[in-house]
Each structure stands twice: as C-alpha cells, then as structure tokens.
Amino acid sequence: MKEVIKNVLLGTVVFVVGFSIIILLTSSDIEAEHTYYAAIAYALLYLASVISVCTAVLLKKMTQLKK
C-alpha cells in the first residue's frame, strides 16, 4: 500500500510542477495561438506524469522479481 501511495505522489508532483510551469509561461497576455500551445504542453505533461508512475511501478516489480 505504501508503494502505491508513493507512486501516486510521484505522478502528482510531476503533474503539479508541469502545470505550474505552463501557468507561469502563459500568464501574460495570451494570443489564441499560444493557448493552443499551452493545451498541447498540458497534455504532454499529463502523459509524462502517467508514464513516470508506470515506469516506477514496472522498475519496482522488476527488481522484486530478480530477488
């Protein structure tokens, strides 16, 4: 159970940091084109958080199987 909480926190941290970076980059006067770029960046950061959690789980399971 501790493992699951750690993995969820890892994904949440990646997501929050990415989201705050997007807000900082797009907080000034936004043109329509920049809004689309921000949406793409938001989607990519969400994907990165999912991939990081999945990779952490897979690596943990692989190291447990080797032992």
C-alpha positions, 0 to 999 in steps of 0.5 A: 500500500505504501508503494502505491501511495508513493507512486501516486505522489510521484505522478502528482508532483510531476503533474503539479510542477508541469502545470505550474510551469505552463501557468507561469509561461502563459500568464501574460497576455495570451494570443489564441495561438499560444493557448493552443500551445499551452493545451498541447504542453498540458497534455504532454505533461499529463502523459509524462506524469502517467508514464513516470508512475508506470515506469516506477511501478514496472522498475519496482516489480522488476527488481522484486522479481530478480530477488 
